C-alpha cells in the first residue's frame, strides 16, 4: 500500500511551538513513521517554506517528506495559501508522474489539505481519508473578537470536505459529535481514532535530574508547566491569572513557584513574540508576577520530556482543543494534568484519577485545582502513576493499527462499489 499524506500548510519537521506548528505536525510525522514500520510506503507532501529546503527528506523506512514550491518559499498566512493550491496540486502531479508512482489512498490533514486531496482524487481516483485536527465552527464559538474568528470560507470548505471525503477521522467521540451537529456530517462516515504519543520518548524521569539539566530551580520549588502555541485559544491568560491567585493565597510561594510556558519566543527572544505573547507579557507585569510566569520559548521535541519531568503539574487551560497532544505527553511522563473540560482533554484526562478538569476561562477553579495538587504530595504522586497508565492506551502502534483498519475499510468499500458497477 502506498499513501499520499498531505500536510500543506505546516511541515511535520517544523520547530514545535511556533505559530503553525503543534500537535498536528507530531501526528503526521509519528503516524507516518509507524505506518512505514508496518511496510506501508508513505510520501508526506508539504509546502516548502525555505528557499533552499531539500526537495526530499527520508524520515524513516519507507517514509519520505516531499517539500514542494507553491507561492513564496517563506512562512505564509494559511488563509492566503488557497491562492497557491493549484500550483501545489500541479507539483504533486508532476512529482508522481516523474517517479511513475500511483497512490492507493490520500490522507489529508487540516482543511487546506482537504481541498488538495479532493482535487487529486479527481485525477487519480484514489479515495480520500481526512482529519481536520481543529474545526473552524468550534473555534468561532469560543472566539472573543473578530480577530480570533475563522473565515466563513474555511467553514464552508470544511463542510464540503465532510460531504465529499470517503472517510473522516475524528480524534474523540466529542469531535465526531461536533462535526455532526455543526456541519451535518454523516456519522457513518466518521471513524473515531485518538491521536497517539511516543511512549518511549515520553516516560517518567527523575525530576531533580531534569531540573538540573534545564537549569531550573531544584525542588521543593513548585513548578506548573504549559506546552503549546502562543495564541488566544490556549487560555494562557487563565494560567497567568490563576498564578496571581495562588500567590495571593500563599505569599510564601513568591519566588518559590514558577508557571513555565513552553512555546512561542523565550524571555530573550522578544523579536519572535507575536501580538498574543506581548499581551500576555503585559498581563503578567500588570499583576506583578513577571518573575513567576516565565516564557521558555519553543523547544525541540527531544527536550520536551525534560520539561514534563521537571514539572509538578502540567496544565492545558485551552478554550477549545480537538484532542490535546501536550496533555497526553504530560500523562505519559507521569505527571497529573489539569486540563480544560472543553474538547479532547476531557477524553484523555480522567477527572480525579489522572488529573483534574477545569471549565475554560475560569482562573479561580484552575487555581484551586493547581493548589490542591501542589499541596498534596500523595494525591499528586498517585495521579501521576495513573496518568502513565492512562497514556499506555495511546501508543502510536495502536493508532496506526486503527488507521490502517480505516484505510482498508475505505479501499474495500471502493472496490465493492466498482465491482457493483
DRENDRENTI-273398 format. One record per residue (C-alpha): x, y, z; chain; residue number from 1. Coordinates in steps of 0.05 Angstrom, whole numbers. Layout:
N
<site x="X" y="Y" z="Z" unit="A" pos="NUM"/>
...
This chain:
421
<site x="0" y="0" z="0" unit="A" pos="1"/>
<site x="25" y="70" z="-17" unit="A" pos="2"/>
<site x="-4" y="131" z="18" unit="A" pos="3"/>
<site x="0" y="204" z="-1" unit="A" pos="4"/>
<site x="-1" y="242" z="65" unit="A" pos="5"/>
<site x="-20" y="315" z="55" unit="A" pos="6"/>
<site x="1" y="370" z="105" unit="A" pos="7"/>
<site x="3" y="431" z="60" unit="A" pos="8"/>
<site x="9" y="489" z="108" unit="A" pos="9"/>
<site x="56" y="461" z="161" unit="A" pos="10"/>
<site x="114" y="413" z="157" unit="A" pos="11"/>
<site x="119" y="353" z="204" unit="A" pos="12"/>
<site x="191" y="371" z="217" unit="A" pos="13"/>
<site x="177" y="444" z="235" unit="A" pos="14"/>
<site x="200" y="471" z="302" unit="A" pos="15"/>
<site x="143" y="459" z="350" unit="A" pos="16"/>
<site x="111" y="516" z="389" unit="A" pos="17"/>
<site x="112" y="566" z="332" unit="A" pos="18"/>
<site x="51" y="598" z="301" unit="A" pos="19"/>
<site x="31" y="539" z="257" unit="A" pos="20"/>
<site x="70" y="481" z="288" unit="A" pos="21"/>
<site x="39" y="438" z="342" unit="A" pos="22"/>
<site x="3" y="373" z="353" unit="A" pos="23"/>
<site x="-16" y="363" z="281" unit="A" pos="24"/>
<site x="57" y="363" z="259" unit="A" pos="25"/>
<site x="73" y="310" z="311" unit="A" pos="26"/>
<site x="13" y="269" z="289" unit="A" pos="27"/>
<site x="31" y="269" z="215" unit="A" pos="28"/>
<site x="104" y="251" z="229" unit="A" pos="29"/>
<site x="93" y="197" z="280" unit="A" pos="30"/>
<site x="35" y="164" z="245" unit="A" pos="31"/>
<site x="74" y="162" z="180" unit="A" pos="32"/>
<site x="134" y="131" z="215" unit="A" pos="33"/>
<site x="92" y="78" z="248" unit="A" pos="34"/>
<site x="58" y="62" z="182" unit="A" pos="35"/>
<site x="127" y="56" z="150" unit="A" pos="36"/>
<site x="148" y="6" z="202" unit="A" pos="37"/>
<site x="89" y="-36" z="181" unit="A" pos="38"/>
<site x="111" y="-38" z="109" unit="A" pos="39"/>
<site x="67" y="19" z="83" unit="A" pos="40"/>
<site x="101" y="68" z="36" unit="A" pos="41"/>
<site x="85" y="139" z="55" unit="A" pos="42"/>
<site x="101" y="204" z="19" unit="A" pos="43"/>
<site x="85" y="266" z="60" unit="A" pos="44"/>
<site x="73" y="327" z="16" unit="A" pos="45"/>
<site x="82" y="396" z="47" unit="A" pos="46"/>
<site x="96" y="466" z="21" unit="A" pos="47"/>
<site x="169" y="488" z="21" unit="A" pos="48"/>
<site x="178" y="547" z="69" unit="A" pos="49"/>
<site x="252" y="558" z="58" unit="A" pos="50"/>
<site x="285" y="576" z="-8" unit="A" pos="51"/>
<site x="339" y="522" z="-1" unit="A" pos="52"/>
<site x="295" y="469" z="31" unit="A" pos="53"/>
<site x="313" y="398" z="8" unit="A" pos="54"/>
<site x="264" y="371" z="-42" unit="A" pos="55"/>
<site x="260" y="302" z="-10" unit="A" pos="56"/>
<site x="279" y="281" z="61" unit="A" pos="57"/>
<site x="278" y="208" z="84" unit="A" pos="58"/>
<site x="243" y="207" z="152" unit="A" pos="59"/>
<site x="243" y="132" z="164" unit="A" pos="60"/>
<site x="239" y="66" z="128" unit="A" pos="61"/>
<site x="191" y="76" z="70" unit="A" pos="62"/>
<site x="173" y="147" z="93" unit="A" pos="63"/>
<site x="193" y="209" z="53" unit="A" pos="64"/>
<site x="178" y="283" z="64" unit="A" pos="65"/>
<site x="169" y="318" z="-3" unit="A" pos="66"/>
<site x="174" y="394" z="1" unit="A" pos="67"/>
<site x="143" y="429" z="-59" unit="A" pos="68"/>
<site x="146" y="502" z="-80" unit="A" pos="69"/>
<site x="79" y="537" z="-82" unit="A" pos="70"/>
<site x="79" y="612" z="-73" unit="A" pos="71"/>
<site x="134" y="647" z="-34" unit="A" pos="72"/>
<site x="184" y="600" z="-1" unit="A" pos="73"/>
<site x="172" y="631" z="68" unit="A" pos="74"/>
<site x="123" y="621" z="125" unit="A" pos="75"/>
<site x="57" y="646" z="98" unit="A" pos="76"/>
<site x="-13" y="663" z="123" unit="A" pos="77"/>
<site x="-51" y="598" z="115" unit="A" pos="78"/>
<site x="-114" y="633" z="91" unit="A" pos="79"/>
<site x="-74" y="662" z="33" unit="A" pos="80"/>
<site x="-48" y="594" z="14" unit="A" pos="81"/>
<site x="-113" y="578" z="-22" unit="A" pos="82"/>
<site x="-89" y="622" z="-79" unit="A" pos="83"/>
<site x="-28" y="576" z="-88" unit="A" pos="84"/>
<site x="-63" y="509" z="-83" unit="A" pos="85"/>
<site x="-69" y="499" z="-159" unit="A" pos="86"/>
<site x="7" y="506" z="-163" unit="A" pos="87"/>
<site x="16" y="457" z="-105" unit="A" pos="88"/>
<site x="-31" y="407" z="-136" unit="A" pos="89"/>
<site x="5" y="412" z="-202" unit="A" pos="90"/>
<site x="72" y="399" z="-169" unit="A" pos="91"/>
<site x="46" y="337" z="-134" unit="A" pos="92"/>
<site x="21" y="310" z="-200" unit="A" pos="93"/>
<site x="88" y="324" z="-233" unit="A" pos="94"/>
<site x="125" y="290" z="-176" unit="A" pos="95"/>
<site x="81" y="228" z="-181" unit="A" pos="96"/>
<site x="88" y="226" z="-257" unit="A" pos="97"/>
<site x="163" y="237" z="-254" unit="A" pos="98"/>
<site x="172" y="178" z="-206" unit="A" pos="99"/>
<site x="119" y="136" z="-241" unit="A" pos="100"/>
<site x="80" y="129" z="-176" unit="A" pos="101"/>
<site x="8" y="115" z="-161" unit="A" pos="102"/>
<site x="-23" y="123" z="-93" unit="A" pos="103"/>
<site x="-75" y="76" z="-63" unit="A" pos="104"/>
<site x="-103" y="129" z="-16" unit="A" pos="105"/>
<site x="-98" y="202" z="2" unit="A" pos="106"/>
<site x="-96" y="221" z="76" unit="A" pos="107"/>
<site x="-104" y="296" z="85" unit="A" pos="108"/>
<site x="-95" y="338" z="147" unit="A" pos="109"/>
<site x="-129" y="405" z="161" unit="A" pos="110"/>
<site x="-180" y="437" z="115" unit="A" pos="111"/>
<site x="-129" y="466" z="66" unit="A" pos="112"/>
<site x="-101" y="397" z="52" unit="A" pos="113"/>
<site x="-171" y="370" z="44" unit="A" pos="114"/>
<site x="-181" y="417" z="-15" unit="A" pos="115"/>
<site x="-118" y="388" z="-47" unit="A" pos="116"/>
<site x="-139" y="316" z="-33" unit="A" pos="117"/>
<site x="-207" y="325" z="-66" unit="A" pos="118"/>
<site x="-175" y="355" z="-128" unit="A" pos="119"/>
<site x="-124" y="298" z="-133" unit="A" pos="120"/>
<site x="-179" y="246" z="-125" unit="A" pos="121"/>
<site x="-210" y="272" z="-190" unit="A" pos="122"/>
<site x="-144" y="258" z="-226" unit="A" pos="123"/>
<site x="-122" y="194" z="-192" unit="A" pos="124"/>
<site x="-186" y="161" z="-168" unit="A" pos="125"/>
<site x="-154" y="147" z="-101" unit="A" pos="126"/>
<site x="-202" y="153" z="-41" unit="A" pos="127"/>
<site x="-194" y="208" z="10" unit="A" pos="128"/>
<site x="-188" y="200" z="85" unit="A" pos="129"/>
<site x="-188" y="267" z="121" unit="A" pos="130"/>
<site x="-172" y="292" z="191" unit="A" pos="131"/>
<site x="-189" y="364" z="209" unit="A" pos="132"/>
<site x="-149" y="370" z="275" unit="A" pos="133"/>
<site x="-189" y="433" z="291" unit="A" pos="134"/>
<site x="-257" y="457" z="267" unit="A" pos="135"/>
<site x="-270" y="528" z="245" unit="A" pos="136"/>
<site x="-340" y="527" z="273" unit="A" pos="137"/>
<site x="-316" y="507" z="342" unit="A" pos="138"/>
<site x="-261" y="559" z="342" unit="A" pos="139"/>
<site x="-313" y="612" z="324" unit="A" pos="140"/>
<site x="-357" y="590" z="382" unit="A" pos="141"/>
<site x="-302" y="608" z="432" unit="A" pos="142"/>
<site x="-274" y="669" z="395" unit="A" pos="143"/>
<site x="-273" y="731" z="438" unit="A" pos="144"/>
<site x="-270" y="780" z="380" unit="A" pos="145"/>
<site x="-269" y="787" z="304" unit="A" pos="146"/>
<site x="-194" y="779" z="302" unit="A" pos="147"/>
<site x="-199" y="709" z="332" unit="A" pos="148"/>
<site x="-253" y="684" z="285" unit="A" pos="149"/>
<site x="-241" y="636" z="228" unit="A" pos="150"/>
<site x="-265" y="656" z="159" unit="A" pos="151"/>
<site x="-332" y="634" z="131" unit="A" pos="152"/>
<site x="-294" y="607" z="72" unit="A" pos="153"/>
<site x="-258" y="558" z="118" unit="A" pos="154"/>
<site x="-323" y="534" z="149" unit="A" pos="155"/>
<site x="-355" y="526" z="81" unit="A" pos="156"/>
<site x="-296" y="486" z="55" unit="A" pos="157"/>
<site x="-297" y="442" z="117" unit="A" pos="158"/>
<site x="-370" y="426" z="105" unit="A" pos="159"/>
<site x="-355" y="406" z="33" unit="A" pos="160"/>
<site x="-298" y="361" z="55" unit="A" pos="161"/>
<site x="-344" y="327" z="105" unit="A" pos="162"/>
<site x="-394" y="314" z="50" unit="A" pos="163"/>
<site x="-345" y="291" z="-3" unit="A" pos="164"/>
<site x="-288" y="254" z="32" unit="A" pos="165"/>
<site x="-292" y="179" z="32" unit="A" pos="166"/>
<site x="-279" y="178" z="107" unit="A" pos="167"/>
<site x="-266" y="227" z="163" unit="A" pos="168"/>
<site x="-222" y="213" z="223" unit="A" pos="169"/>
<site x="-244" y="244" z="289" unit="A" pos="170"/>
<site x="-197" y="245" z="349" unit="A" pos="171"/>
<site x="-252" y="235" z="401" unit="A" pos="172"/>
<site x="-327" y="219" z="404" unit="A" pos="173"/>
<site x="-339" y="292" z="421" unit="A" pos="174"/>
<site x="-301" y="313" z="358" unit="A" pos="175"/>
<site x="-346" y="268" z="318" unit="A" pos="176"/>
<site x="-409" y="296" z="351" unit="A" pos="177"/>
<site x="-387" y="367" z="336" unit="A" pos="178"/>
<site x="-379" y="350" z="262" unit="A" pos="179"/>
<site x="-449" y="321" z="260" unit="A" pos="180"/>
<site x="-481" y="378" z="299" unit="A" pos="181"/>
<site x="-446" y="438" z="267" unit="A" pos="182"/>
<site x="-435" y="413" z="196" unit="A" pos="183"/>
<site x="-488" y="359" z="186" unit="A" pos="184"/>
<site x="-435" y="307" z="173" unit="A" pos="185"/>
<site x="-457" y="234" z="166" unit="A" pos="186"/>
<site x="-440" y="195" z="229" unit="A" pos="187"/>
<site x="-427" y="133" z="187" unit="A" pos="188"/>
<site x="-370" y="167" z="150" unit="A" pos="189"/>
<site x="-333" y="187" z="214" unit="A" pos="190"/>
<site x="-283" y="139" z="246" unit="A" pos="191"/>
<site x="-261" y="156" z="317" unit="A" pos="192"/>
<site x="-186" y="143" z="324" unit="A" pos="193"/>
<site x="-150" y="180" z="380" unit="A" pos="194"/>
<site x="-82" y="212" z="369" unit="A" pos="195"/>
<site x="-21" y="180" z="400" unit="A" pos="196"/>
<site x="42" y="190" z="440" unit="A" pos="197"/>
<site x="113" y="162" z="435" unit="A" pos="198"/>
<site x="115" y="122" z="500" unit="A" pos="199"/>
<site x="190" y="111" z="493" unit="A" pos="200"/>
<site x="206" y="184" z="487" unit="A" pos="201"/>
<site x="154" y="209" z="536" unit="A" pos="202"/>
<site x="162" y="169" z="600" unit="A" pos="203"/>
<site x="173" y="184" z="674" unit="A" pos="204"/>
<site x="242" y="212" z="692" unit="A" pos="205"/>
<site x="275" y="238" z="754" unit="A" pos="206"/>
<site x="251" y="309" z="768" unit="A" pos="207"/>
<site x="314" y="332" z="803" unit="A" pos="208"/>
<site x="358" y="309" z="744" unit="A" pos="209"/>
<site x="311" y="342" z="694" unit="A" pos="210"/>
<site x="312" y="409" z="731" unit="A" pos="211"/>
<site x="387" y="406" z="736" unit="A" pos="212"/>
<site x="394" y="392" z="661" unit="A" pos="213"/>
<site x="348" y="451" z="645" unit="A" pos="214"/>
<site x="378" y="499" z="695" unit="A" pos="215"/>
<site x="312" y="505" z="733" unit="A" pos="216"/>
<site x="305" y="514" z="809" unit="A" pos="217"/>
<site x="310" y="449" z="849" unit="A" pos="218"/>
<site x="253" y="422" z="890" unit="A" pos="219"/>
<site x="217" y="440" z="934" unit="A" pos="220"/>
<site x="208" y="498" z="886" unit="A" pos="221"/>
<site x="138" y="487" z="856" unit="A" pos="222"/>
<site x="131" y="484" z="780" unit="A" pos="223"/>
<site x="70" y="485" z="734" unit="A" pos="224"/>
<site x="81" y="472" z="660" unit="A" pos="225"/>
<site x="41" y="493" z="598" unit="A" pos="226"/>
<site x="65" y="469" z="530" unit="A" pos="227"/>
<site x="33" y="498" z="468" unit="A" pos="228"/>
<site x="30" y="552" z="415" unit="A" pos="229"/>
<site x="21" y="624" z="439" unit="A" pos="230"/>
<site x="-49" y="641" z="415" unit="A" pos="231"/>
<site x="-113" y="664" z="450" unit="A" pos="232"/>
<site x="-146" y="596" z="442" unit="A" pos="233"/>
<site x="-95" y="565" z="490" unit="A" pos="234"/>
<site x="-121" y="602" z="551" unit="A" pos="235"/>
<site x="-52" y="622" z="576" unit="A" pos="236"/>
<site x="-83" y="685" z="607" unit="A" pos="237"/>
<site x="-123" y="639" z="653" unit="A" pos="238"/>
<site x="-58" y="608" z="677" unit="A" pos="239"/>
<site x="-28" y="677" z="690" unit="A" pos="240"/>
<site x="-89" y="699" z="729" unit="A" pos="241"/>
<site x="-91" y="633" z="767" unit="A" pos="242"/>
<site x="-18" y="642" z="785" unit="A" pos="243"/>
<site x="-34" y="711" z="814" unit="A" pos="244"/>
<site x="-89" y="680" z="856" unit="A" pos="245"/>
<site x="-42" y="626" z="882" unit="A" pos="246"/>
<site x="7" y="679" z="905" unit="A" pos="247"/>
<site x="-49" y="717" z="939" unit="A" pos="248"/>
<site x="-67" y="654" z="978" unit="A" pos="249"/>
<site x="5" y="634" z="990" unit="A" pos="250"/>
<site x="50" y="695" z="995" unit="A" pos="251"/>
<site x="106" y="648" z="1017" unit="A" pos="252"/>
<site x="105" y="618" z="947" unit="A" pos="253"/>
<site x="131" y="682" z="915" unit="A" pos="254"/>
<site x="200" y="664" z="890" unit="A" pos="255"/>
<site x="183" y="591" z="903" unit="A" pos="256"/>
<site x="132" y="580" z="847" unit="A" pos="257"/>
<site x="142" y="581" z="771" unit="A" pos="258"/>
<site x="89" y="576" z="717" unit="A" pos="259"/>
<site x="131" y="558" z="656" unit="A" pos="260"/>
<site x="104" y="567" z="586" unit="A" pos="261"/>
<site x="140" y="527" z="531" unit="A" pos="262"/>
<site x="122" y="555" z="463" unit="A" pos="263"/>
<site x="129" y="619" z="423" unit="A" pos="264"/>
<site x="191" y="660" z="439" unit="A" pos="265"/>
<site x="233" y="657" z="502" unit="A" pos="266"/>
<site x="248" y="713" z="550" unit="A" pos="267"/>
<site x="308" y="735" z="509" unit="A" pos="268"/>
<site x="273" y="727" z="442" unit="A" pos="269"/>
<site x="224" y="785" z="443" unit="A" pos="270"/>
<site x="233" y="793" z="368" unit="A" pos="271"/>
<site x="197" y="726" z="360" unit="A" pos="272"/>
<site x="138" y="746" z="403" unit="A" pos="273"/>
<site x="70" y="752" z="369" unit="A" pos="274"/>
<site x="15" y="800" z="390" unit="A" pos="275"/>
<site x="-15" y="750" z="438" unit="A" pos="276"/>
<site x="51" y="738" z="474" unit="A" pos="277"/>
<site x="60" y="813" z="481" unit="A" pos="278"/>
<site x="-10" y="817" z="511" unit="A" pos="279"/>
<site x="7" y="762" z="560" unit="A" pos="280"/>
<site x="71" y="797" z="579" unit="A" pos="281"/>
<site x="31" y="860" z="594" unit="A" pos="282"/>
<site x="-17" y="819" z="637" unit="A" pos="283"/>
<site x="37" y="785" z="679" unit="A" pos="284"/>
<site x="70" y="853" z="691" unit="A" pos="285"/>
<site x="4" y="885" z="709" unit="A" pos="286"/>
<site x="-9" y="830" z="760" unit="A" pos="287"/>
<site x="62" y="836" z="787" unit="A" pos="288"/>
<site x="81" y="764" z="772" unit="A" pos="289"/>
<site x="130" y="770" z="715" unit="A" pos="290"/>
<site x="181" y="734" z="758" unit="A" pos="291"/>
<site x="132" y="676" z="768" unit="A" pos="292"/>
<site x="104" y="666" z="697" unit="A" pos="293"/>
<site x="162" y="653" z="651" unit="A" pos="294"/>
<site x="168" y="641" z="576" unit="A" pos="295"/>
<site x="217" y="585" z="558" unit="A" pos="296"/>
<site x="204" y="591" z="483" unit="A" pos="297"/>
<site x="192" y="536" z="433" unit="A" pos="298"/>
<site x="234" y="474" z="446" unit="A" pos="299"/>
<site x="256" y="415" z="403" unit="A" pos="300"/>
<site x="212" y="355" z="417" unit="A" pos="301"/>
<site x="271" y="314" z="443" unit="A" pos="302"/>
<site x="277" y="364" z="500" unit="A" pos="303"/>
<site x="204" y="365" z="519" unit="A" pos="304"/>
<site x="207" y="303" z="563" unit="A" pos="305"/>
<site x="256" y="341" z="608" unit="A" pos="306"/>
<site x="206" y="397" z="617" unit="A" pos="307"/>
<site x="150" y="350" z="633" unit="A" pos="308"/>
<site x="194" y="313" z="683" unit="A" pos="309"/>
<site x="215" y="378" z="716" unit="A" pos="310"/>
<site x="142" y="398" z="727" unit="A" pos="311"/>
<site x="100" y="381" z="788" unit="A" pos="312"/>
<site x="36" y="391" z="747" unit="A" pos="313"/>
<site x="21" y="400" z="673" unit="A" pos="314"/>
<site x="-37" y="445" z="653" unit="A" pos="315"/>
<site x="-77" y="457" z="589" unit="A" pos="316"/>
<site x="-129" y="511" z="603" unit="A" pos="317"/>
<site x="-150" y="519" z="530" unit="A" pos="318"/>
<site x="-216" y="547" z="508" unit="A" pos="319"/>
<site x="-220" y="492" z="456" unit="A" pos="320"/>
<site x="-178" y="431" z="438" unit="A" pos="321"/>
<site x="-199" y="378" z="388" unit="A" pos="322"/>
<site x="-151" y="329" z="423" unit="A" pos="323"/>
<site x="-94" y="358" z="465" unit="A" pos="324"/>
<site x="-27" y="325" z="449" unit="A" pos="325"/>
<site x="10" y="363" z="503" unit="A" pos="326"/>
<site x="-38" y="336" z="556" unit="A" pos="327"/>
<site x="-25" y="265" z="531" unit="A" pos="328"/>
<site x="51" y="277" z="533" unit="A" pos="329"/>
<site x="45" y="301" z="604" unit="A" pos="330"/>
<site x="6" y="239" z="624" unit="A" pos="331"/>
<site x="58" y="195" z="590" unit="A" pos="332"/>
<site x="112" y="228" z="632" unit="A" pos="333"/>
<site x="75" y="210" z="695" unit="A" pos="334"/>
<site x="50" y="280" z="712" unit="A" pos="335"/>
<site x="-21" y="296" z="732" unit="A" pos="336"/>
<site x="-54" y="343" z="683" unit="A" pos="337"/>
<site x="-102" y="400" z="700" unit="A" pos="338"/>
<site x="-138" y="408" z="634" unit="A" pos="339"/>
<site x="-198" y="443" z="603" unit="A" pos="340"/>
<site x="-263" y="406" z="602" unit="A" pos="341"/>
<site x="-276" y="435" z="532" unit="A" pos="342"/>
<site x="-260" y="384" z="479" unit="A" pos="343"/>
<site x="-207" y="330" z="473" unit="A" pos="344"/>
<site x="-172" y="336" z="540" unit="A" pos="345"/>
<site x="-236" y="314" z="575" unit="A" pos="346"/>
<site x="-230" y="249" z="535" unit="A" pos="347"/>
<site x="-156" y="240" z="552" unit="A" pos="348"/>
<site x="-154" y="261" z="625" unit="A" pos="349"/>
<site x="-196" y="220" z="674" unit="A" pos="350"/>
<site x="-222" y="271" z="724" unit="A" pos="351"/>
<site x="-198" y="258" z="795" unit="A" pos="352"/>
<site x="-158" y="198" z="770" unit="A" pos="353"/>
<site x="-102" y="220" z="724" unit="A" pos="354"/>
<site x="-114" y="294" z="733" unit="A" pos="355"/>
<site x="-168" y="347" z="743" unit="A" pos="356"/>
<site x="-215" y="380" z="693" unit="A" pos="357"/>
<site x="-229" y="454" z="696" unit="A" pos="358"/>
<site x="-280" y="497" z="659" unit="A" pos="359"/>
<site x="-248" y="541" z="605" unit="A" pos="360"/>
<site x="-234" y="614" z="623" unit="A" pos="361"/>
<site x="-243" y="602" z="698" unit="A" pos="362"/>
<site x="-179" y="623" z="734" unit="A" pos="363"/>
<site x="-207" y="612" z="805" unit="A" pos="364"/>
<site x="-224" y="539" z="791" unit="A" pos="365"/>
<site x="-157" y="529" z="755" unit="A" pos="366"/>
<site x="-121" y="560" z="814" unit="A" pos="367"/>
<site x="-158" y="515" z="863" unit="A" pos="368"/>
<site x="-141" y="452" z="823" unit="A" pos="369"/>
<site x="-68" y="472" z="818" unit="A" pos="370"/>
<site x="-65" y="489" z="892" unit="A" pos="371"/>
<site x="-93" y="421" z="910" unit="A" pos="372"/>
<site x="-40" y="383" z="871" unit="A" pos="373"/>
<site x="17" y="428" z="892" unit="A" pos="374"/>
<site x="0" y="420" z="966" unit="A" pos="375"/>
<site x="-19" y="346" z="967" unit="A" pos="376"/>
<site x="42" y="304" z="950" unit="A" pos="377"/>
<site x="5" y="238" z="959" unit="A" pos="378"/>
<site x="-51" y="256" z="911" unit="A" pos="379"/>
<site x="-1" y="285" z="861" unit="A" pos="380"/>
<site x="41" y="221" z="861" unit="A" pos="381"/>
<site x="-20" y="175" z="858" unit="A" pos="382"/>
<site x="-49" y="214" z="799" unit="A" pos="383"/>
<site x="19" y="215" z="765" unit="A" pos="384"/>
<site x="22" y="139" z="767" unit="A" pos="385"/>
<site x="-49" y="134" z="740" unit="A" pos="386"/>
<site x="-30" y="185" z="686" unit="A" pos="387"/>
<site x="24" y="139" z="658" unit="A" pos="388"/>
<site x="-23" y="80" z="658" unit="A" pos="389"/>
<site x="-76" y="121" z="621" unit="A" pos="390"/>
<site x="-25" y="142" z="568" unit="A" pos="391"/>
<site x="-7" y="70" z="552" unit="A" pos="392"/>
<site x="-72" y="64" z="515" unit="A" pos="393"/>
<site x="-50" y="116" z="465" unit="A" pos="394"/>
<site x="15" y="88" z="438" unit="A" pos="395"/>
<site x="27" y="101" z="364" unit="A" pos="396"/>
<site x="25" y="27" z="348" unit="A" pos="397"/>
<site x="-49" y="26" z="370" unit="A" pos="398"/>
<site x="-64" y="89" z="329" unit="A" pos="399"/>
<site x="-30" y="61" z="266" unit="A" pos="400"/>
<site x="-69" y="-4" z="273" unit="A" pos="401"/>
<site x="-135" y="33" z="277" unit="A" pos="402"/>
<site x="-117" y="80" z="219" unit="A" pos="403"/>
<site x="-97" y="21" z="176" unit="A" pos="404"/>
<site x="-164" y="-11" z="191" unit="A" pos="405"/>
<site x="-198" y="53" z="167" unit="A" pos="406"/>
<site x="-156" y="53" z="104" unit="A" pos="407"/>
<site x="-174" y="-19" z="89" unit="A" pos="408"/>
<site x="-247" y="-6" z="102" unit="A" pos="409"/>
<site x="-247" y="52" z="54" unit="A" pos="410"/>
<site x="-210" y="13" z="0" unit="A" pos="411"/>
<site x="-255" y="-47" z="8" unit="A" pos="412"/>
<site x="-317" y="-4" z="2" unit="A" pos="413"/>
<site x="-289" y="30" z="-61" unit="A" pos="414"/>
<site x="-273" y="-37" z="-93" unit="A" pos="415"/>
<site x="-342" y="-64" z="-75" unit="A" pos="416"/>
<site x="-375" y="-4" z="-109" unit="A" pos="417"/>
<site x="-330" y="-12" z="-170" unit="A" pos="418"/>
<site x="-350" y="-86" z="-177" unit="A" pos="419"/>
<site x="-423" y="-68" z="-169" unit="A" pos="420"/>
<site x="-418" y="-22" z="-229" unit="A" pos="421"/>
